[in-house]
Amino acid sequence: MTERGGIPNFDRLLAKKRAGIAARHLVSLLTDDAVRELMADDQTETRRFATEELKRRGLE
């Protein structure tokens, strides 16, 4: 376990957070139809990003 700043697994948590930020950014670049297609994805996190983006665009 990596521990930095007293937080176990800090590096792994930071990488996961950065991946989430990058995924949200990529979803924001997609067309409306492509975002809707992501809603059919089996990955819960992917659906969540797509749902957030549709709400942000006022399309949900």
TAQUI-V318807 format. One record per backbone hydrogen bond with DSSP energy under -1.0 kcal/mol. NH is the residue of the N-H (numbers start at 1). CO is the residue of the C=O. Records with the same first field share a line. If there is no record, write none. Layout:
BEGIN
NH: CO, CO
END
This chain:
BEGIN
4: 7
7: 4
9: 2
10: 7
13: 9
14: 10
15: 11
16: 12
17: 13
18: 14
19: 15
20: 16
21: 17
22: 18
23: 19
24: 20
25: 21
26: 22
27: 23
28: 24
30: 27
35: 31
36: 32
37: 33
38: 34
40: 37
41: 38
47: 43
48: 44
49: 45
50: 46
51: 47
52: 48
53: 49
54: 50
55: 51
56: 52
57: 53
59: 54
END
